[in-house]
């Protein structure tokens, strides 16, 4: 974990937009079209993460991307137009195969302060959620909880905070 604050505020706490504008949250899963190992961070995976991080900073998108056993699990939050543009770019990126949007809904506020990246068992047995993903489609709530837990257990990279907590 870097020197920034935890990407997750207190569970249940939401960061609301000061201008009262609308926010959306999206949950997606996809099969990775590139090698996913900690060593791959210096290759295609690193390039992908750098591109996503820059895009999230530019678009003020918060959330997290976790990879596990050949899959990306993603939770994103932001203004609807920015989320649509970002997810549209993911749909055309060969590094995100079989991209499935499980949920895209309006939310009252953000759960994440930044955009973070985590890896779970990069080269070991797939988690129960990934095993389910291989045969069924997990629910957005299952993916959301899994990403949250994974990020709480360790962050590989993180943007500076993109939103400010209300006092």
TIVO-2410 file (N, C-alpha, C; in nm, 3 decimals):
# residues 167
REC num residu      c1      c2      c3 atome chaine
REC   1      X   0.085  -0.117   0.000     N      A
REC   1      X   0.000   0.000   0.000    CA      A
REC   1      X   0.090   0.123   0.000     C      A
REC   2      X   0.048   0.225  -0.071     N      A
REC   2      X   0.128   0.346  -0.079    CA      A
REC   2      X   0.096   0.439   0.037     C      A
REC   3      X   0.144   0.563   0.029     N      A
REC   3      X   0.124   0.659   0.137    CA      A
REC   3      X  -0.013   0.725   0.136     C      A
REC   4      X  -0.095   0.699   0.037     N      A
REC   4      X  -0.226   0.761   0.030    CA      A
REC   4      X  -0.318   0.696   0.132     C      A
REC   5      X  -0.430   0.763   0.158     N      A
REC   5      X  -0.526   0.705   0.251    CA      A
REC   5      X  -0.587   0.579   0.191     C      A
REC   6      X  -0.648   0.498   0.275     N      A
REC   6      X  -0.716   0.378   0.229    CA      A
REC   6      X  -0.816   0.416   0.122     C      A
REC   7      X  -0.820   0.342   0.007     N      A
REC   7      X  -0.913   0.377  -0.100    CA      A
REC   7      X  -1.059   0.361  -0.060     C      A
REC   8      X  -1.084   0.293   0.051     N      A
REC   8      X  -1.220   0.269   0.096    CA      A
REC   8      X  -1.249   0.350   0.221     C      A
REC   9      X  -1.355   0.429   0.219     N      A
REC   9      X  -1.393   0.495   0.342    CA      A
REC   9      X  -1.455   0.394   0.439     C      A
REC  10      X  -1.496   0.440   0.552     N      A
REC  10      X  -1.562   0.353   0.648    CA      A
REC  10      X  -1.678   0.281   0.581     C      A
REC  11      X  -1.692   0.148   0.601     N      A
REC  11      X  -1.804   0.076   0.539    CA      A
REC  11      X  -1.937   0.146   0.565     C      A
REC  12      X  -2.015   0.160   0.461     N      A
REC  12      X  -2.144   0.226   0.471    CA      A
REC  12      X  -2.138   0.375   0.448     C      A
REC  13      X  -2.018   0.435   0.457     N      A
REC  13      X  -2.005   0.579   0.435    CA      A
REC  13      X  -1.999   0.607   0.286     C      A
REC  14      X  -2.069   0.707   0.241     N      A
REC  14      X  -2.068   0.746   0.101    CA      A
REC  14      X  -2.012   0.886   0.087     C      A
REC  15      X  -1.938   0.909  -0.022     N      A
REC  15      X  -1.888   1.042  -0.053    CA      A
REC  15      X  -1.980   1.098  -0.159     C      A
REC  16      X  -2.052   1.202  -0.126     N      A
REC  16      X  -2.151   1.260  -0.217    CA      A
REC  16      X  -2.090   1.374  -0.297     C      A
REC  17      X  -2.145   1.396  -0.415     N      A
REC  17      X  -2.102   1.510  -0.496    CA      A
REC  17      X  -2.151   1.638  -0.429     C      A
REC  18      X  -2.065   1.737  -0.425     N      A
REC  18      X  -2.103   1.865  -0.364    CA      A
REC  18      X  -2.206   1.940  -0.446     C      A
REC  19      X  -2.202   1.920  -0.578     N      A
REC  19      X  -2.296   1.993  -0.665    CA      A
REC  19      X  -2.429   1.921  -0.680     C      A
REC  20      X  -2.444   1.806  -0.612     N      A
REC  20      X  -2.570   1.734  -0.619    CA      A
REC  20      X  -2.592   1.657  -0.747     C      A
REC  21      X  -2.492   1.654  -0.837     N      A
REC  21      X  -2.505   1.584  -0.964    CA      A
REC  21      X  -2.514   1.433  -0.946     C      A
REC  22      X  -2.552   1.367  -1.053     N      A
REC  22      X  -2.574   1.223  -1.051    CA      A
REC  22      X  -2.442   1.145  -1.061     C      A
REC  23      X  -2.436   1.035  -0.990     N      A
REC  23      X  -2.325   0.940  -0.998    CA      A
REC  23      X  -2.380   0.803  -1.032     C      A
REC  24      X  -2.300   0.725  -1.103     N      A
REC  24      X  -2.335   0.586  -1.131    CA      A
REC  24      X  -2.226   0.495  -1.077     C      A
REC  25      X  -2.263   0.371  -1.056     N      A
REC  25      X  -2.167   0.268  -1.019    CA      A
REC  25      X  -2.185   0.153  -1.117     C      A
REC  26      X  -2.073   0.100  -1.165     N      A
REC  26      X  -2.075  -0.012  -1.260    CA      A
REC  26      X  -1.992  -0.126  -1.204     C      A
REC  27      X  -2.040  -0.248  -1.225     N      A
REC  27      X  -1.968  -0.368  -1.185    CA      A
REC  27      X  -1.951  -0.452  -1.311     C      A
REC  28      X  -1.826  -0.492  -1.338     N      A
REC  28      X  -1.797  -0.569  -1.459    CA      A
REC  28      X  -1.702  -0.684  -1.428     C      A
REC  29      X  -1.711  -0.787  -1.508     N      A
REC  29      X  -1.615  -0.897  -1.504    CA      A
REC  29      X  -1.572  -0.927  -1.647     C      A
REC  30      X  -1.448  -0.972  -1.661     N      A
REC  30      X  -1.401  -1.009  -1.796    CA      A
REC  30      X  -1.288  -1.109  -1.783     C      A
REC  31      X  -1.271  -1.184  -1.889     N      A
REC  31      X  -1.158  -1.276  -1.898    CA      A
REC  31      X  -1.040  -1.193  -1.948     C      A
REC  32      X  -0.927  -1.212  -1.885     N      A
REC  32      X  -0.808  -1.136  -1.924    CA      A
REC  32      X  -0.756  -1.186  -2.058     C      A
REC  33      X  -0.724  -1.094  -2.146     N      A
REC  33      X  -0.666  -1.128  -2.276    CA      A
REC  33      X  -0.515  -1.118  -2.275     C      A
REC  34      X  -0.458  -1.103  -2.155     N      A
REC  34      X  -0.313  -1.092  -2.139    CA      A
REC  34      X  -0.271  -1.175  -2.018     C      A
REC  35      X  -0.141  -1.195  -2.006     N      A
REC  35      X  -0.088  -1.270  -1.891    CA      A
REC  35      X  -0.111  -1.190  -1.764     C      A
REC  36      X  -0.156  -1.260  -1.660     N      A
REC  36      X  -0.179  -1.197  -1.529    CA      A
REC  36      X  -0.093  -1.263  -1.424     C      A
REC  37      X   0.021  -1.208  -1.404     N      A
REC  37      X   0.109  -1.252  -1.295    CA      A
REC  37      X   0.178  -1.126  -1.245     C      A
REC  38      X   0.235  -1.134  -1.128     N      A
REC  38      X   0.304  -1.015  -1.076    CA      A
REC  38      X   0.419  -0.977  -1.168     C      A
REC  39      X   0.482  -1.074  -1.232     N      A
REC  39      X   0.590  -1.045  -1.326    CA      A
REC  39      X   0.542  -0.973  -1.452     C      A
REC  40      X   0.414  -0.992  -1.486     N      A
REC  40      X   0.358  -0.929  -1.606    CA      A
REC  40      X   0.336  -0.779  -1.589     C      A
REC  41      X   0.352  -0.730  -1.466     N      A
REC  41      X   0.332  -0.587  -1.442    CA      A
REC  41      X   0.433  -0.505  -1.521     C      A
REC  42      X   0.547  -0.563  -1.554     N      A
REC  42      X   0.646  -0.489  -1.634    CA      A
REC  42      X   0.618  -0.499  -1.785     C      A
REC  43      X   0.513  -0.570  -1.824     N      A
REC  43      X   0.479  -0.585  -1.966    CA      A
REC  43      X   0.340  -0.531  -1.996     C      A
REC  44      X   0.260  -0.612  -2.069     N      A
REC  44      X   0.127  -0.570  -2.110    CA      A
REC  44      X   0.035  -0.534  -1.993     C      A
REC  45      X   0.045  -0.610  -1.885     N      A
REC  45      X  -0.039  -0.581  -1.770    CA      A
REC  45      X  -0.006  -0.443  -1.712     C      A
REC  46      X   0.121  -0.412  -1.701     N      A
REC  46      X   0.162  -0.280  -1.652    CA      A
REC  46      X   0.113  -0.167  -1.741     C      A
REC  47      X   0.122  -0.189  -1.872     N      A
REC  47      X   0.073  -0.087  -1.967    CA      A
REC  47      X  -0.078  -0.067  -1.952     C      A
REC  48      X  -0.150  -0.179  -1.936     N      A
REC  48      X  -0.294  -0.171  -1.917    CA      A
REC  48      X  -0.329  -0.095  -1.790     C      A
REC  49      X  -0.262  -0.130  -1.680     N      A
REC  49      X  -0.291  -0.064  -1.553    CA      A
REC  49      X  -0.258   0.085  -1.558     C      A
REC  50      X  -0.148   0.120  -1.622     N      A
REC  50      X  -0.112   0.261  -1.635    CA      A
REC  50      X  -0.216   0.337  -1.717     C      A
REC  51      X  -0.262   0.275  -1.826     N      A
REC  51      X  -0.365   0.338  -1.910    CA      A
REC  51      X  -0.495   0.356  -1.831     C      A
REC  52      X  -0.537   0.253  -1.760     N      A
REC  52      X  -0.661   0.262  -1.680    CA      A
REC  52      X  -0.647   0.366  -1.570     C      A
REC  53      X  -0.532   0.369  -1.505     N      A
REC  53      X  -0.512   0.465  -1.397    CA      A
REC  53      X  -0.519   0.608  -1.450     C      A
REC  54      X  -0.452   0.634  -1.562     N      A
REC  54      X  -0.456   0.768  -1.620    CA      A
REC  54      X  -0.598   0.806  -1.661     C      A
REC  55      X  -0.668   0.713  -1.724     N      A
REC  55      X  -0.806   0.740  -1.766    CA      A
REC  55      X  -0.896   0.768  -1.647     C      A
REC  56      X  -0.878   0.692  -1.539     N      A
REC  56      X  -0.961   0.713  -1.421    CA      A
REC  56      X  -0.932   0.847  -1.355     C      A
REC  57      X  -0.806   0.886  -1.352     N      A
REC  57      X  -0.771   1.018  -1.298    CA      A
REC  57      X  -0.834   1.127  -1.385     C      A
REC  58      X  -0.814   1.117  -1.517     N      A
REC  58      X  -0.868   1.219  -1.610    CA      A
REC  58      X  -1.019   1.230  -1.601     C      A
REC  59      X  -1.087   1.119  -1.579     N      A
REC  59      X  -1.234   1.116  -1.579    CA      A
REC  59      X  -1.294   1.121  -1.438     C      A
REC  60      X  -1.208   1.130  -1.335     N      A
REC  60      X  -1.254   1.132  -1.196    CA      A
REC  60      X  -1.338   1.007  -1.163     C      A
REC  61      X  -1.290   0.892  -1.210     N      A
REC  61      X  -1.356   0.765  -1.183    CA      A
REC  61      X  -1.285   0.699  -1.065     C      A
REC  62      X  -1.361   0.659  -0.965     N      A
REC  62      X  -1.307   0.589  -0.850    CA      A
REC  62      X  -1.351   0.443  -0.856     C      A
REC  63      X  -1.292   0.360  -0.773     N      A
REC  63      X  -1.328   0.219  -0.769    CA      A
REC  63      X  -1.205   0.132  -0.762     C      A
REC  64      X  -1.216   0.011  -0.814     N      A
REC  64      X  -1.104  -0.081  -0.807    CA      A
REC  64      X  -1.112  -0.187  -0.916     C      A
REC  65      X  -0.995  -0.235  -0.955     N      A
REC  65      X  -0.982  -0.347  -1.046    CA      A
REC  65      X  -0.899  -0.452  -0.974     C      A
REC  66      X  -0.950  -0.573  -0.969     N      A
REC  66      X  -0.878  -0.684  -0.907    CA      A
REC  66      X  -0.864  -0.793  -1.012     C      A
REC  67      X  -0.747  -0.856  -1.016     N      A
REC  67      X  -0.736  -0.971  -1.105    CA      A
REC  67      X  -0.715  -1.096  -1.022     C      A
REC  68      X  -0.776  -1.204  -1.074     N      A
REC  68      X  -0.771  -1.332  -1.003    CA      A
REC  68      X  -0.786  -1.443  -1.106     C      A
REC  69      X  -0.686  -1.527  -1.115     N      A
REC  69      X  -0.692  -1.650  -1.196    CA      A
REC  69      X  -0.742  -1.628  -1.338     C      A
REC  70      X  -0.689  -1.526  -1.404     N      A
REC  70      X  -0.724  -1.502  -1.544    CA      A
REC  70      X  -0.847  -1.415  -1.566     C      A
REC  71      X  -0.900  -1.355  -1.462     N      A
REC  71      X  -1.018  -1.269  -1.474    CA      A
REC  71      X  -0.992  -1.132  -1.412     C      A
REC  72      X  -1.055  -1.031  -1.471     N      A
REC  72      X  -1.059  -0.898  -1.411    CA      A
REC  72      X  -1.197  -0.881  -1.348     C      A
REC  73      X  -1.201  -0.827  -1.228     N      A
REC  73      X  -1.325  -0.795  -1.158    CA      A
REC  73      X  -1.317  -0.646  -1.126     C      A
REC  74      X  -1.415  -0.570  -1.168     N      A
REC  74      X  -1.404  -0.424  -1.164    CA      A
REC  74      X  -1.528  -0.360  -1.105     C      A
REC  75      X  -1.506  -0.263  -1.017     N      A
REC  75      X  -1.612  -0.177  -0.965    CA      A
REC  75      X  -1.569  -0.034  -0.997     C      A
REC  76      X  -1.656   0.040  -1.064     N      A
REC  76      X  -1.625   0.178  -1.102    CA      A
REC  76      X  -1.736   0.272  -1.055     C      A
REC  77      X  -1.699   0.396  -1.022     N      A
REC  77      X  -1.795   0.498  -0.981    CA      A
REC  77      X  -1.758   0.629  -1.048     C      A
REC  78      X  -1.860   0.701  -1.093     N      A
REC  78      X  -1.834   0.831  -1.153    CA      A
REC  78      X  -1.957   0.887  -1.221     C      A
REC  79      X  -1.936   0.999  -1.289     N      A
REC  79      X  -2.045   1.060  -1.363    CA      A
REC  79      X  -2.083   0.966  -1.478     C      A
REC  80      X  -2.213   0.952  -1.506     N      A
REC  80      X  -2.257   0.856  -1.608    CA      A
REC  80      X  -2.187   0.871  -1.743     C      A
REC  81      X  -2.169   0.992  -1.790     N      A
REC  81      X  -2.106   1.012  -1.921    CA      A
REC  81      X  -1.961   0.965  -1.920     C      A
REC  82      X  -1.891   0.987  -1.810     N      A
REC  82      X  -1.751   0.944  -1.799    CA      A
REC  82      X  -1.741   0.793  -1.788     C      A
REC  83      X  -1.830   0.733  -1.710     N      A
REC  83      X  -1.830   0.586  -1.699    CA      A
REC  83      X  -1.861   0.521  -1.832     C      A
REC  84      X  -1.959   0.575  -1.905     N      A
REC  84      X  -1.994   0.519  -2.036    CA      A
REC  84      X  -1.877   0.525  -2.132     C      A
REC  85      X  -1.806   0.638  -2.133     N      A
REC  85      X  -1.690   0.651  -2.222    CA      A
REC  85      X  -1.579   0.553  -2.183     C      A
REC  86      X  -1.553   0.542  -2.055     N      A
REC  86      X  -1.447   0.452  -2.008    CA      A
REC  86      X  -1.482   0.306  -2.036     C      A
REC  87      X  -1.604   0.264  -2.003     N      A
REC  87      X  -1.641   0.125  -2.028    CA      A
REC  87      X  -1.649   0.096  -2.177     C      A
REC  88      X  -1.685   0.195  -2.255     N      A
REC  88      X  -1.684   0.179  -2.401    CA      A
REC  88      X  -1.544   0.148  -2.452     C      A
REC  89      X  -1.445   0.214  -2.395     N      A
REC  89      X  -1.306   0.188  -2.437    CA      A
REC  89      X  -1.261   0.048  -2.393     C      A
REC  90      X  -1.311   0.002  -2.279     N      A
REC  90      X  -1.276  -0.134  -2.234    CA      A
REC  90      X  -1.335  -0.239  -2.328     C      A
REC  91      X  -1.456  -0.214  -2.378     N      A
REC  91      X  -1.523  -0.311  -2.467    CA      A
REC  91      X  -1.444  -0.334  -2.597     C      A
REC  92      X  -1.369  -0.236  -2.640     N      A
REC  92      X  -1.293  -0.250  -2.765    CA      A
REC  92      X  -1.146  -0.287  -2.740     C      A
REC  93      X  -1.109  -0.305  -2.615     N      A
REC  93      X  -0.971  -0.337  -2.579    CA      A
REC  93      X  -0.955  -0.489  -2.572     C      A
REC  94      X  -0.868  -0.545  -2.654     N      A
REC  94      X  -0.849  -0.691  -2.659    CA      A
REC  94      X  -0.801  -0.750  -2.527     C      A
REC  95      X  -0.750  -0.666  -2.439     N      A
REC  95      X  -0.700  -0.715  -2.310    CA      A
REC  95      X  -0.814  -0.750  -2.215     C      A
REC  96      X  -0.937  -0.705  -2.247     N      A
REC  96      X  -1.057  -0.738  -2.169    CA      A
REC  96      X  -1.147  -0.826  -2.255     C      A
REC  97      X  -1.130  -0.958  -2.244     N      A
REC  97      X  -1.212  -1.049  -2.323    CA      A
REC  97      X  -1.343  -1.082  -2.254     C      A
REC  98      X  -1.445  -1.104  -2.332     N      A
REC  98      X  -1.576  -1.144  -2.279    CA      A
REC  98      X  -1.623  -1.052  -2.166     C      A
REC  99      X  -1.610  -0.923  -2.187     N      A
REC  99      X  -1.650  -0.825  -2.086    CA      A
REC  99      X  -1.800  -0.831  -2.061     C      A
REC 100      X  -1.838  -0.849  -1.935     N      A
REC 100      X  -1.979  -0.854  -1.897    CA      A
REC 100      X  -2.008  -0.746  -1.794     C      A
REC 101      X  -2.103  -0.661  -1.826     N      A
REC 101      X  -2.149  -0.561  -1.731    CA      A
REC 101      X  -2.257  -0.627  -1.646     C      A
REC 102      X  -2.233  -0.639  -1.517     N      A
REC 102      X  -2.329  -0.701  -1.428    CA      A
REC 102      X  -2.427  -0.599  -1.371     C      A
REC 103      X  -2.382  -0.474  -1.366     N      A
REC 103      X  -2.468  -0.371  -1.308    CA      A
REC 103      X  -2.415  -0.234  -1.348     C      A
REC 104      X  -2.505  -0.144  -1.375     N      A
REC 104      X  -2.474  -0.003  -1.392    CA      A
REC 104      X  -2.595   0.072  -1.340     C      A
REC 105      X  -2.579   0.131  -1.222     N      A
REC 105      X  -2.693   0.190  -1.153    CA      A
REC 105      X  -2.658   0.326  -1.095     C      A
REC 106      X  -2.758   0.413  -1.083     N      A
REC 106      X  -2.735   0.540  -1.014    CA      A
REC 106      X  -2.710   0.513  -0.865     C      A
REC 107      X  -2.623   0.589  -0.805     N      A
REC 107      X  -2.593   0.577  -0.662    CA      A
REC 107      X  -2.595   0.714  -0.598     C      A
REC 108      X  -2.618   0.716  -0.469     N      A
REC 108      X  -2.623   0.842  -0.395    CA      A
REC 108      X  -2.485   0.901  -0.371     C      A
REC 109      X  -2.383   0.817  -0.367     N      A
REC 109      X  -2.247   0.866  -0.342    CA      A
REC 109      X  -2.145   0.758  -0.372     C      A
REC 110      X  -2.020   0.796  -0.360     N      A
REC 110      X  -1.910   0.704  -0.389    CA      A
REC 110      X  -1.874   0.622  -0.265     C      A
REC 111      X  -1.831   0.499  -0.288     N      A
REC 111      X  -1.779   0.416  -0.181    CA      A
REC 111      X  -1.626   0.422  -0.177     C      A
REC 112      X  -1.563   0.459  -0.288     N      A
REC 112      X  -1.417   0.463  -0.298    CA      A
REC 112      X  -1.369   0.607  -0.309     C      A
REC 113      X  -1.249   0.633  -0.253     N      A
REC 113      X  -1.189   0.765  -0.260    CA      A
REC 113      X  -1.096   0.779  -0.381     C      A
REC 114      X  -1.047   0.666  -0.433     N      A
REC 114      X  -0.949   0.666  -0.541    CA      A
REC 114      X  -0.980   0.548  -0.633     C      A
REC 115      X  -0.891   0.525  -0.731     N      A
REC 115      X  -0.899   0.406  -0.815    CA      A
REC 115      X  -0.779   0.321  -0.777     C      A
REC 116      X  -0.804   0.195  -0.740     N      A
REC 116      X  -0.698   0.108  -0.690    CA      A
REC 116      X  -0.695  -0.023  -0.768     C      A
REC 117      X  -0.580  -0.089  -0.761     N      A
REC 117      X  -0.558  -0.217  -0.828    CA      A
REC 117      X  -0.511  -0.319  -0.726     C      A
REC 118      X  -0.567  -0.438  -0.733     N      A
REC 118      X  -0.524  -0.546  -0.645    CA      A
REC 118      X  -0.519  -0.677  -0.720     C      A
REC 119      X  -0.441  -0.769  -0.666     N      A
REC 119      X  -0.432  -0.904  -0.724    CA      A
REC 119      X  -0.460  -1.004  -0.614     C      A
REC 120      X  -0.535  -1.105  -0.649     N      A
REC 120      X  -0.566  -1.212  -0.555    CA      A
REC 120      X  -0.509  -1.340  -0.612     C      A
REC 121      X  -0.430  -1.408  -0.534     N      A
REC 121      X  -0.375  -1.535  -0.577    CA      A
REC 121      X  -0.330  -1.532  -0.723     C      A
REC 122      X  -0.234  -1.447  -0.756     N      A
REC 122      X  -0.199  -1.430  -0.896    CA      A
REC 122      X  -0.161  -1.558  -0.969     C      A
REC 123      X  -0.105  -1.655  -0.900     N      A
REC 123      X  -0.064  -1.778  -0.969    CA      A
REC 123      X  -0.103  -1.902  -0.890     C      A
REC 124      X  -0.223  -1.903  -0.832     N      A
REC 124      X  -0.264  -2.019  -0.755    CA      A
REC 124      X  -0.408  -2.058  -0.787     C      A
REC 125      X  -0.467  -2.133  -0.699     N      A
REC 125      X  -0.602  -2.186  -0.718    CA      A
REC 125      X  -0.705  -2.073  -0.729     C      A
REC 126      X  -0.796  -2.083  -0.824     N      A
REC 126      X  -0.900  -1.979  -0.836    CA      A
REC 126      X  -0.987  -1.971  -0.711     C      A
REC 127      X  -1.031  -1.851  -0.679     N      A
REC 127      X  -1.122  -1.830  -0.567    CA      A
REC 127      X  -1.258  -1.892  -0.600     C      A
REC 128      X  -1.342  -1.904  -0.499     N      A
REC 128      X  -1.477  -1.957  -0.521    CA      A
REC 128      X  -1.554  -1.869  -0.619     C      A
REC 129      X  -1.536  -1.738  -0.610     N      A
REC 129      X  -1.606  -1.648  -0.702    CA      A
REC 129      X  -1.562  -1.672  -0.846     C      A
REC 130      X  -1.432  -1.689  -0.867     N      A
REC 130      X  -1.383  -1.713  -1.004    CA      A
REC 130      X  -1.430  -1.849  -1.053     C      A
REC 131      X  -1.435  -1.948  -0.966     N      A
REC 131      X  -1.489  -2.079  -1.007    CA      A
REC 131      X  -1.634  -2.064  -1.051     C      A
REC 132      X  -1.710  -1.983  -0.978     N      A
REC 132      X  -1.849  -1.957  -1.017    CA      A
REC 132      X  -1.853  -1.884  -1.151     C      A
REC 133      X  -1.763  -1.790  -1.170     N      A
REC 133      X  -1.757  -1.712  -1.293    CA      A
REC 133      X  -1.730  -1.801  -1.414     C      A
REC 134      X  -1.658  -1.911  -1.394     N      A
REC 134      X  -1.626  -2.001  -1.503    CA      A
REC 134      X  -1.747  -2.080  -1.552     C      A
REC 135      X  -1.850  -2.092  -1.469     N      A
REC 135      X  -1.968  -2.169  -1.508    CA      A
REC 135      X  -2.098  -2.090  -1.505     C      A
REC 136      X  -2.106  -1.992  -1.419     N      A
REC 136      X  -2.226  -1.909  -1.404    CA      A
REC 136      X  -2.185  -1.762  -1.404     C      A
REC 137      X  -2.280  -1.677  -1.391     N      A
REC 137      X  -2.250  -1.535  -1.379    CA      A
REC 137      X  -2.275  -1.495  -1.233     C      A
REC 138      X  -2.172  -1.447  -1.163     N      A
REC 138      X  -2.194  -1.404  -1.025    CA      A
REC 138      X  -2.280  -1.277  -1.024     C      A
REC 139      X  -2.337  -1.248  -0.910     N      A
REC 139      X  -2.416  -1.126  -0.900    CA      A
REC 139      X  -2.324  -1.007  -0.884     C      A
REC 140      X  -2.376  -0.890  -0.914     N      A
REC 140      X  -2.298  -0.767  -0.894    CA      A
REC 140      X  -2.260  -0.752  -0.747     C      A
REC 141      X  -2.349  -0.789  -0.657     N      A
REC 141      X  -2.320  -0.778  -0.513    CA      A
REC 141      X  -2.205  -0.869  -0.473     C      A
REC 142      X  -2.199  -0.989  -0.530     N      A
REC 142      X  -2.088  -1.080  -0.500    CA      A
REC 142      X  -1.955  -1.023  -0.548     C      A
REC 143      X  -1.954  -0.968  -0.670     N      A
REC 143      X  -1.832  -0.910  -0.725    CA      A
REC 143      X  -1.792  -0.787  -0.643     C      A
REC 144      X  -1.889  -0.704  -0.611     N      A
REC 144      X  -1.864  -0.582  -0.533    CA      A
REC 144      X  -1.798  -0.618  -0.398     C      A
REC 145      X  -1.851  -0.717  -0.328     N      A
REC 145      X  -1.798  -0.758  -0.199    CA      A
REC 145      X  -1.658  -0.819  -0.214     C      A
REC 146      X  -1.638  -0.897  -0.319     N      A
REC 146      X  -1.508  -0.960  -0.343    CA      A
REC 146      X  -1.400  -0.856  -0.372     C      A
REC 147      X  -1.433  -0.758  -0.456     N      A
REC 147      X  -1.338  -0.652  -0.489    CA      A
REC 147      X  -1.306  -0.572  -0.362     C      A
REC 148      X  -1.407  -0.538  -0.284     N      A
REC 148      X  -1.386  -0.461  -0.161    CA      A
REC 148      X  -1.291  -0.537  -0.067     C      A
REC 149      X  -1.316  -0.664  -0.045     N      A
REC 149      X  -1.232  -0.744   0.044    CA      A
REC 149      X  -1.090  -0.755  -0.011     C      A
REC 150      X  -1.077  -0.775  -0.140     N      A
REC 150      X  -0.945  -0.788  -0.202    CA      A
REC 150      X  -0.863  -0.661  -0.185     C      A
REC 151      X  -0.926  -0.547  -0.205     N      A
REC 151      X  -0.855  -0.419  -0.192    CA      A
REC 151      X  -0.820  -0.394  -0.045     C      A
REC 152      X  -0.906  -0.432   0.045     N      A
REC 152      X  -0.875  -0.415   0.188    CA      A
REC 152      X  -0.756  -0.501   0.229     C      A
REC 153      X  -0.736  -0.614   0.159     N      A
REC 153      X  -0.625  -0.703   0.192    CA      A
REC 153      X  -0.493  -0.660   0.131     C      A
REC 154      X  -0.494  -0.566   0.038     N      A
REC 154      X  -0.369  -0.518  -0.020    CA      A
REC 154      X  -0.389  -0.453  -0.155     C      A
REC 155      X  -0.324  -0.341  -0.174     N      A
REC 155      X  -0.332  -0.264  -0.297    CA      A
REC 155      X  -0.196  -0.267  -0.363     C      A
REC 156      X  -0.193  -0.295  -0.492     N      A
REC 156      X  -0.067  -0.293  -0.567    CA      A
REC 156      X  -0.035  -0.155  -0.620     C      A
REC 157      X  -0.139  -0.082  -0.659     N      A
REC 157      X  -0.122   0.054  -0.711    CA      A
REC 157      X  -0.249   0.131  -0.682     C      A
REC 158      X  -0.236   0.263  -0.672     N      A
REC 158      X  -0.351   0.344  -0.637    CA      A
REC 158      X  -0.326   0.487  -0.682     C      A
REC 159      X  -0.433   0.551  -0.727     N      A
REC 159      X  -0.426   0.693  -0.760    CA      A
REC 159      X  -0.426   0.773  -0.631     C      A
REC 160      X  -0.386   0.899  -0.637     N      A
REC 160      X  -0.412   0.986  -0.521    CA      A
REC 160      X  -0.563   0.994  -0.503     C      A
REC 161      X  -0.610   1.034  -0.385     N      A
REC 161      X  -0.754   1.049  -0.369    CA      A
REC 161      X  -0.812   1.141  -0.475     C      A
REC 162      X  -0.920   1.096  -0.538     N      A
REC 162      X  -0.983   1.173  -0.645    CA      A
REC 162      X  -1.105   1.250  -0.596     C      A
REC 163      X  -1.148   1.220  -0.476     N      A
REC 163      X  -1.261   1.291  -0.416    CA      A
REC 163      X  -1.223   1.324  -0.273     C      A
REC 164      X  -1.291   1.422  -0.217     N      A
REC 164      X  -1.265   1.466  -0.081    CA      A
REC 164      X  -1.383   1.427   0.005     C      A
REC 165      X  -1.353   1.373   0.120     N      A
REC 165      X  -1.462   1.339   0.214    CA      A
REC 165      X  -1.524   1.467   0.266     C      A
REC 166      X  -1.656   1.465   0.279     N      A
REC 166      X  -1.726   1.578   0.338    CA      A
REC 166      X  -1.700   1.579   0.488     C      A
REC 167      X  -1.686   1.695   0.544     N      A
REC 167      X  -1.660   1.705   0.688    CA      A
REC 167      X  -1.789   1.723   0.763     C      A
***
